[in-house]
Amino acid sequence: MFLIYVVGPKRKGPHPATYKMSDKWTHDPILWAADEPADHGHGAGHGSHPVTVGGGASGKW
């Protein structure tokens, strides 16, 4: 059991190379979006204005 605990976490699969901002992006654009679920439980407190998550998107597409 001790051997599994010590050796197990060190045996991870291969990882892709880390992307560097200086590298050319070769994949399609990725759209990340966030939406606050209706049942988040915060209701209309604190001045009864809704809490929004997310923002705008910008960049060269």
Distance bins in CASP14 RR format, pairs under 12 A and 6 or more apart:
PFRMAT RR
TARGET T0000
AUTHOR 0000-0000-0000
RMODE 2
METHOD distances of the structure
MODEL  1
1 7 0 0 0 0 0 1 0 0 0 0 0
1 8 0 0 0 0 0 1 0 0 0 0 0
2 8 0 0 0 0 0 1 0 0 0 0 0
3 9 0 0 0 0 0 1 0 0 0 0 0
3 10 0 0 0 0 0 1 0 0 0 0 0
3 11 0 0 0 0 0 1 0 0 0 0 0
4 10 0 0 0 0 0 1 0 0 0 0 0
4 11 0 0 0 0 0 1 0 0 0 0 0
16 27 0 0 0 0 0 1 0 0 0 0 0
17 23 0 0 0 0 1 0 0 0 0 0 0
19 25 1 0 0 1 0 0 0 0 0 0 0
19 26 0 0 0 0 1 0 0 0 0 0 0
19 27 0 0 0 0 1 0 0 0 0 0 0
19 30 0 0 0 0 0 1 0 0 0 0 0
25 59 0 0 0 0 0 1 0 0 0 0 0
25 60 0 0 0 0 0 1 0 0 0 0 0
25 61 0 0 0 0 0 1 0 0 0 0 0
28 61 0 0 0 0 0 1 0 0 0 0 0
29 57 0 0 0 0 1 0 0 0 0 0 0
29 59 0 0 0 0 1 0 0 0 0 0 0
29 60 0 0 0 0 1 0 0 0 0 0 0
29 61 1 0 1 0 0 0 0 0 0 0 0
30 57 0 0 0 0 0 1 0 0 0 0 0
30 61 0 0 0 0 0 1 0 0 0 0 0
31 56 0 0 0 0 0 1 0 0 0 0 0
31 57 1 0 0 1 0 0 0 0 0 0 0
31 59 0 0 0 0 0 1 0 0 0 0 0
31 61 0 0 0 0 1 0 0 0 0 0 0
32 53 0 0 0 0 0 1 0 0 0 0 0
32 54 0 0 0 0 1 0 0 0 0 0 0
32 55 0 0 0 0 0 1 0 0 0 0 0
32 56 0 0 0 0 0 1 0 0 0 0 0
32 57 0 0 0 0 1 0 0 0 0 0 0
33 53 0 0 0 0 1 0 0 0 0 0 0
33 54 1 0 0 1 0 0 0 0 0 0 0
33 55 0 0 0 0 1 0 0 0 0 0 0
33 56 0 0 0 0 1 0 0 0 0 0 0
33 57 0 0 0 0 1 0 0 0 0 0 0
34 40 0 0 0 0 0 1 0 0 0 0 0
34 51 0 0 0 0 0 1 0 0 0 0 0
34 52 0 0 0 0 1 0 0 0 0 0 0
34 53 1 0 1 0 0 0 0 0 0 0 0
34 54 1 0 1 0 0 0 0 0 0 0 0
34 55 0 0 0 0 1 0 0 0 0 0 0
34 56 0 0 0 0 0 1 0 0 0 0 0
34 57 0 0 0 0 0 1 0 0 0 0 0
35 51 0 0 0 0 0 1 0 0 0 0 0
35 52 0 0 0 0 1 0 0 0 0 0 0
35 53 1 0 0 1 0 0 0 0 0 0 0
35 54 0 0 0 0 1 0 0 0 0 0 0
35 55 0 0 0 0 0 1 0 0 0 0 0
36 42 0 0 0 0 1 0 0 0 0 0 0
36 43 0 0 0 0 0 1 0 0 0 0 0
36 50 0 0 0 0 1 0 0 0 0 0 0
36 51 1 0 0 1 0 0 0 0 0 0 0
36 52 1 0 0 1 0 0 0 0 0 0 0
36 53 1 0 1 0 0 0 0 0 0 0 0
36 54 0 0 0 0 1 0 0 0 0 0 0
36 55 0 0 0 0 0 1 0 0 0 0 0
37 43 0 0 0 0 0 1 0 0 0 0 0
37 51 0 0 0 0 0 1 0 0 0 0 0
37 53 0 0 0 0 1 0 0 0 0 0 0
38 50 0 0 0 0 0 1 0 0 0 0 0
40 50 0 0 0 0 0 1 0 0 0 0 0
40 51 1 0 0 1 0 0 0 0 0 0 0
40 52 0 0 0 0 0 1 0 0 0 0 0
40 53 0 0 0 0 1 0 0 0 0 0 0
41 50 0 0 0 0 0 1 0 0 0 0 0
41 51 0 0 0 0 0 1 0 0 0 0 0
42 48 0 0 0 0 0 1 0 0 0 0 0
42 49 0 0 0 0 0 1 0 0 0 0 0
42 50 0 0 0 0 1 0 0 0 0 0 0
42 51 1 0 1 0 0 0 0 0 0 0 0
42 52 0 0 0 0 0 1 0 0 0 0 0
42 53 0 0 0 0 0 1 0 0 0 0 0
43 49 0 0 0 0 0 1 0 0 0 0 0
43 50 0 0 0 0 1 0 0 0 0 0 0
43 51 0 0 0 0 1 0 0 0 0 0 0
44 50 1 0 0 1 0 0 0 0 0 0 0
44 51 0 0 0 0 1 0 0 0 0 0 0
45 51 0 0 0 0 1 0 0 0 0 0 0
END
